[in-house]
Amino acid sequence: MSKVKVKICGITNWTDARRAVQSGADFLGFNFYAGSPRYIQPARARKIVQRLPKTVSAVGVFVNETEKKVLETAHAVKLDYLQLHGEESPETVARLKRSLPVIKAMRVKTTLRSTQLSRFRNATALLLDGFDRNHRGGTGRTFDWKLVRRAVAGVPVFLAGGLTPENIGEAIRAAKPYAVDVCSGVETKPGRKDPARIKALMLAVKDAQTRTR
């Protein structure tokens, strides 16, 4: 099994970003959706991104935002990836992908139809998250991880939704994802990360990969 990458999402301050990087995170997520308790202003995100090592990718999270605003924010912050967490169309994904890699998020209830996934085969990656009627990401809701194996062949999958240091090993073994995306599972409150839980998460990810080989 290849190395599972780790994305820590909902970063709102440099202290949490630094701790995530030091623990070995590959991606950091910055939420530009105003309705999120983890919302961060682009100017503040830029100051954090400027300090990141080149080995860590900055991901901007957007929900049903205009393409113009997405690209303006991406340029201002110097993002490496775009993550679309709304009802964006395959055509929107294709257009934005001309500028930056696009991760298309999809919320999963109890089933996952192949037709749902195949619509976005042009995305750089898919992110499968637990469904919540009122929130977009960071909900702490899990789903049947084995459904991830139905994803479109050749399209990397980020597994999200209720992942914690306690269940991440089981999730990796069940889903065999390209990456895991963790937010509320390593927080003391929305937008504030717990360094001990980040460290525990990274150790659990490493242990799960060792056991899976």
Secondary structure, 3 states (H helix, E strand, C coil): CCCCEEEECCCCCHHHHHHHHHHCCCEEEEECCCCCCCECCHHHHHHHHCCCCCCCEEEEEECCCCHHHHHHHHHHHCCCEEEECCCCCHHHHHHHHCCCCEEEEEEECCCCCHHHHHCCCCCCEEEEEECCCCCCCCCCCCCCHHHHHHCCCCCCEEECCCCCCCCHHHHHHHHCCCEEEECHHHEEECCEECHHHHHHHHHHHHHHHHHHC
